[in-house]
Amino acid sequence: MNKYTMIVNTKVAGKYEKVGTVEIFYPLLSDLGFAVEPKSLDDDSGLPTYNNEAEQFAFDSVFNAVKADARNKLVSKTADLKDGAKISTTLAELTAPAERDGSALVNIREMLVAFKAYLTTTDKASNVQAAILTLASRKQNLAMQPTANKGKFLVHLENFEATLTDAQSEQFARSIDGLATACEDSFDLDDM
């Protein structure tokens, strides 16, 4: 396995800012059993350049999967590993099946139930509450909202956070961060 220093960025006010770096490890195609070797290594990054587009495409796909795997093990908006997470350093670790127990989906569902309960305490009409809840359950739709609507949604999200216990705040942190990030995303529909 080869080592690479991955830069970790976060989006702040529509621009990406570096929050740190993480050492990741990636295989060459030959490490995966393919009878190909890179024709050269980039002087700056150390990444391989392969002999043809097909080989390069295969390597780039593997490398992007390695980076995605590493990013999924980081605390949102940081270069810090989540509790119990470890960057894969061997091919066996990298290719091991992911251990998913469905807890993330349970947390999202529980957060939405709590958010719905919060919305009933607002003075908003039931159809408005349903629309707000729909935005919370579909981040993609939230990201496409006009800036004014995102601002109103963020007020509800902040007020909701204020009602949570410490345990709920910790449990729902990732979901709430994801919603807040969706509000920061700019999405221009003028080009349709």
Residue pairs with C-beta under 8 A, 6 or more apart in sequence:
1 25
1 26
1 27
1 31
1 89
1 90
1 91
1 94
2 25
2 26
2 27
2 28
2 46
3 23
3 24
3 25
4 23
4 24
4 25
4 26
4 45
4 46
4 47
5 21
5 22
5 23
5 24
6 21
6 22
6 23
6 24
6 67
6 70
7 18
7 20
7 21
8 18
8 19
8 20
8 21
8 22
8 71
8 74
8 78
8 79
9 16
9 17
9 18
9 19
10 16
10 17
10 19
10 77
10 78
11 17
11 181
11 184
11 185
13 184
14 184
14 186
19 77
19 78
19 79
20 78
20 79
20 80
21 79
22 70
22 74
22 79
22 87
23 87
24 66
24 67
24 70
24 87
24 88
25 66
25 87
25 88
25 89
25 90
25 94
26 62
26 63
26 66
27 62
27 66
27 91
27 94
28 37
28 38
28 48
28 59
29 36
29 38
29 50
29 55
29 58
29 59
29 62
30 36
30 37
31 91
32 62
32 91
34 55
34 58
36 50
36 51
36 55
38 48
38 49
38 50
38 51
38 59
39 49
39 50
39 51
40 48
40 49
41 47
41 48
41 49
42 48
42 49
47 63
48 59
49 56
50 56
50 58
50 59
66 88
66 94
69 88
69 94
70 87
70 88
73 81
73 82
73 85
73 86
73 87
74 80
74 81
74 82
74 85
75 81
75 82
76 174
76 177
76 178
76 181
77 177
77 181
81 87
86 93
88 94
104 174
107 171
107 172
107 174
107 175
108 175
110 171
110 172
111 171
111 172
111 175
111 176
112 133
112 136
112 137
114 160
114 164
114 168
114 172
115 133
115 136
115 160
116 129
116 133
118 156
118 159
118 160
118 163
119 129
119 132
119 133
119 156
120 129
121 163
122 129
122 156
122 159
124 132
132 153
132 156
134 141
135 141
135 142
135 145
135 153
136 142
136 153
136 157
136 179
139 178
139 179
139 182
140 182
142 150
142 153
142 179
142 182
142 183
143 182
143 183
143 185
143 187
144 187
144 189
145 153
150 183
151 183
153 179
153 183
154 180
154 183
157 176
157 179
157 180
157 183
161 169
161 176
164 172
